[in-house]
Amino acid sequence: MKILTKIFRKIKSDPVLIAAWILAIISAFFVHPGKEYIKYIDFRSLGILWGLMVVVQGFRENSVFEKIGEALLKRVSKGWQVAAALIFICFISSMFITNDVALITFVPFALMTLHNCKREDMMIPVIVLQTVAANLGSMMTPIGNPQNLYLYGITGMGIKEFVSCMLPYTVLAALMLGISIFFLPGKDKKLEDRTEDYNIVKGFGSTLQVVIYSVLFAVALLTVLRIIPFWLMLLVIFITVAVLDGKILLRADYILLLTFIGFFIFTGNMGKIGSVRNILQSIVQGREFVTAIVTSQFISNVPATLLLSDYVSDYRELLIGVNVGGLGTLIASMASLISFKAYTNDYKDKTGKYILLFTAVNFLFLVVLSLFHIIF
């Protein structure tokens, strides 16, 4: 009973999930449920997303990412160095473990680190830049975020084409993040002395488990690259993790998967209504980049991708638009809410200051990347 209550509470607290299913239910009055509903759902994308979630949770259970971060921090002595380590670990790791997981892992890690180093003056700018870094680093790879995985799957795009499309924006984002570090308060100030037993991560998991999860991660990557069938990947990951540590299977983000299904039904039904389809096509086609950015500001970039993908003529423009569109408002990328909640849980009195800086930095990055796209 407690489990059901917990699940219900989690569902009730997720507005995107609720919106997705309200739209799906409303659309069902216009296109009545039938066998075609199954065809709406992209089971391959959902299966790969589930597999990656489970494997990454296995790594997290073994404190792999925190240990990597801790090893980096032992080599720094100044404010700008610790900031660079915390920001760029989000940027790089998000390419492989998704922007959500990068922030879930490294924002609390940054909060503890900066507190222990007595550098709370850097807290808000570092957390904001970590969030930008995770949202922009993740655009580099098909597995960096859910919208990339979905678009990579439905377009049949090759990995070389995908990376070459997103590489210029990723490089520019990295340069901007690097420049931003020089504007941090007290960047040259030395960190407080840390004792020899200073450790943020107290333990490390099983080496054997880390090796096994690394193999499973390789299997998932080969599935993304269309070398291994997705059903085989699902079977291998499910059986291996069930034997290894069954509770990990429960830690995948099933709310996100349910949200996808709700939007699949809604967008599938909209495509069956001729007048709606024609209106959406006339709005989106030829304006994919701008439409993706604007839509993302109000409903976030993952739902925007699912909503617009059926009506575009240029998938590259949509791909770039929904990734750049993750910048801007606090809900433009739902991953941004992870950082916001983590920070404001500890520093409720500074919520307004956080939102102000977050919005200013995000829109600055959004404008620069948009201008870069328009010009080049």
N, C-alpha and C positions, 0 to 999 in steps of 0.2 A: 504493500500500500504506500509506503514511504517513497519507493522508487517511482510509482505512478504520479504521486504528488510533486516530486522533484521534476519529472519530465513535463508535467502540465505547467509548472511555474516557469520553466525554461522556455517553453513554447509561448506562453503568455507575455514573456518579457522581450520577445524578438519581433519588433514591428514589421520587419521586412518579410519574415515568414508569414505573418498574419495577412499582410497586404497581398502577398503572392497567392494565397489560397482564397482570399475574398475575391480577387480578380478571376481566379480559375472558376470558382463557383458561379459568379455572375455570368461569365462567358458560356458556362454550360447551359444556361437558359436559351442561348441563341444557337449553339451547336450541341445538340443533345449527346450525352455520353454514349460511346460505342467502341468498337474494336480499334478505330483509328486513333483513339487516345493513346494507346500503347505505342503507336508509331511516332507520336510527338516526342517521346522521351529518348534522349541520346544516352542509351545505357552504357556505351563505351566510355564516354567522358565521365559519367558518374562512377563507373567501376574503377577507372584509373584514379580519379580523385579520391575515392574511398581507400584504395590501396596505398596511395602516397600518404594519406592522413594516418593510417595505421602504422606504417613504417616510421614515419617521423615521430609519432607518439612513442614508439619503441626506443628511438634514439633519446628522446626527452626523458623517458623513464630511467635511462642509464646516465643522465647528466652529461651527455656528450657535448652539447652546444655550450653549456655553462663552463665546462672544463676548458674548452677552446678559448672562450672569452677570458677566463681567469689567467690562462697562460699568456695571453696578449697583454693583459693589464700589469703583469709582473715586470714588464719591460719598460714601463712608462714612468715619468717623474714630474711632468708639467701638465697644467690644465688642458692645453690644446692637444697634448698627446693622448690623454685619457679620453677626451671628447672624440678625437679622430678614430680611436679604437672602437668606441661604443657605437659611433655612427656608421662606420664602414663595415663593421661586422654585421649590422642589419642589412646594409646595401648588398653585400656579397652573399650572405646566407639566404636572403630572400629569393635569390635566383634558383635555389635548390630545395628550400623547405617551405616556401610560400611566404608572402608578406605577413599573413596572420600569425603564423608560428614564429617567425622572426621577432615580431613585436611581443607576443605572449611570453617568449623566452627572455629577450634582451632588454625590454623596458623595465621589468622588476629588477633585473640584474643591474641596470644602470642606476636605478633609484637607490639600491643598496650600496653600490660602489661609490657614488657621489656623496652619499650620506657618511659613509665610513671615511672617505677622504676629506670630509668637511668642506666640500665644494658645492653646497646647495645653491650658491649663487648662479651656478651653471645649469641647474636642474631643468628649468623650463626650456631654454634654447636647445639643450642636448636632446631632450625627449621629443621635442617638435622636429628636430632634424633627423632623429632616428626614424620617426614616422614617415617623413618625406623620403628618407633613404630606402626604407622597406618597400614603400609603394612604387618607387622608381626603379630600384634594383630588380624587383620582381618582373618588370616588363621585358627583361632581356631573354628569358627562356619560356618555353611552352608550359613548364611546370611551376613557374614563379607565382602564378595566381590563377584562380578558377576561370576567369574570362579568357586568358591565354590558352589554357588547356582546352576549353570548349571550341574556340575559334580555330585552333590548330587541328582539332579533330574534324570539324565539319568542312573545312576548306581543303583538306588534303595537302596543305602546305608542307614543304620539306623543311628540315631543320636548318639547312643553310640559308634558305630563303627567309625563314622566320627571323633568324639571328641577324642577318644582313639588314632586314627591315627595321629592327629595333635598336641595332648597335649605335647609330649616330645619336639617338636620344639618350641612350644609357651613358655614353661617353660625356655628353654635355651635362647630364645630371650629376655625374661624378665630379666634373670640374666645378660645377656650382656648389656642390656640397663641400668640396675642398676649400673654395674661396670663403664660404660661410663660416668655417672654423676660425678664420682670422678676425671675425667680428664678435667672437664670444667674450663675455666679461672675464677679466683676469686670466686670459689665455696663457700668459707667461709665468703666472704664479705657480710656485712649486707645490706639490701635493703634501698634505700632512704626512709625517712619518708613519709607516705602517709596521706593525710588529711582525716578527718572523712567522708567527702562527696565523697571520691574517689570511683567512680563506672565506670566500663567499659560498663556495660549493664545498660542503663537508664530506661528501662521499662520491665514489664513482661506481658505476654498475659493473656488471659482468663483462669481461673481455669477450667471452664466447658469444654472448648476446649481441654485442656491438658488431662482431664479425658477421653473425647471421643476419642482422638487420641491414648491414651493408650489402650483403648478397641480395636480399629482398629489394633493396633500393635499386640495385642494378637491374633486377628483373622488371621493376616498375618503369625504369627509364627505357628499357628495350621495348616495352609495351607502348610507351608514348611514341617511340620511333617506328612503330608498326612492325617490329621484328618478331615479337611474341604476341599471340592472340590474347585479348584482354580477359577472356574467360579463364584461360590457363593461369594468368597472373593472379586473378581472384582466388582460384583454387589453391595455388601454392602459398599465397600470403595467408589466407584464412586457416589452412591446416597447420602451417608452420607456427603462426602466432598463437593459435588455440593450444597447441602443445607446449609452446615456450612460456607463454604468460597470457592466459585467456582474457584477463581484465583489460588488456590493451585494446581488444576489439571493441570495447564499449566506449572508448575515448575518442573515436572518430567524430567529426562534427556532423552528426546526423541532421541537425537543424538546417545546416547549409544544403545538404542533399535534398531534404524535403522542400526547401525553398526553391531549388532548381526545378524539381518536379512540378511544383505549383506554377512556376513561370512557363515551363514547357507546355503545360495544358492551356494556359491563358494565351500564349503567343500562337500555339497551334490552332486554337479556335479562332483567333483574330484573322489568321491567314485563310480560314474557310469562309469568312464574310467578305464578299467581293468589294463592297463599297469601302469598308475599313481598310482593306489591303491597298486599294488604289490611293486612298488619302495618305496612308503612311509612306507608300512608295514615292509619292509626289513630294512629300516633305523631306525624306531622307536621301534619296538618290541624288548624287552630285554634291551633297552637303554632309557626307558621312562623318567627317572629322568634327565639324562644328556641332552637328546634332548630337554626336556621342558625348562631347564635352558638356554641353548644356543639359542633356538628359541626366548625365551622371551626377550633376550638382544637386539634383532633387531626389533621385531614387537610388543613387550609388551606381558604380560602374558595372558590377556583375549583372543586376537586373537590366540595366541599360543595354548590355550586350545581348542578352536573351531577347529583349523586346525588339531591337533594331536589326538583328542579324538576318531575319527573313526578308528584309526589304532593301538591302544594300546592293549596289552594283560593284563596289570596290571594297573588298574585305580588308585590304591593307590600310585604307583610310580609317575604317572602323576600328581595327586593331590598335592603331596609333592613338586614335581619339579616345577610346575607353581607358587606355593606360595613362595618357596625359590627363584625362578627365578625372582620374582618381585624386588629383590635386584640387584645391579650392575649398569647398565647404567641409565641415566636419563629417558629413555623411557621404561625401563624394566617393570615398572608399570606406567600406565598413570596418576595414582593418584599423583605420584612424581612431575609431571608438575604443579600441583595445588600449591604446596609449592614454587616451583621455581618461578612461575609467581608472586605469592603474595609477595615474598621477593624482587625480582628484580624490581618490579614496584616502590617500595619505596627506594631501594638502588641499582640503576643501576650501579654505579661505583664499586660495589663489586661483580659483577656477576662472574668474574673469580675465586675469592676466594671461593665463594659459591660452584661452580661446582667442584673445586679441593677437598674441604673437603667432599662434598656429595659423590663423586666417591670413595675416600679413605675409608670412613666409610662404604659405601654400599658393596664394594668388601671385606672388612674385615669381615663383617657379613656374606656375601655370602660364603666365604671360610670356616669359622668356622662351619656354618650350613651344608655345603656340606660334610665336613670331618666327622661331627657328623653322618650324614646319611650313609656315606660309612662304617664307623667303626661299627656302632651299628645297 
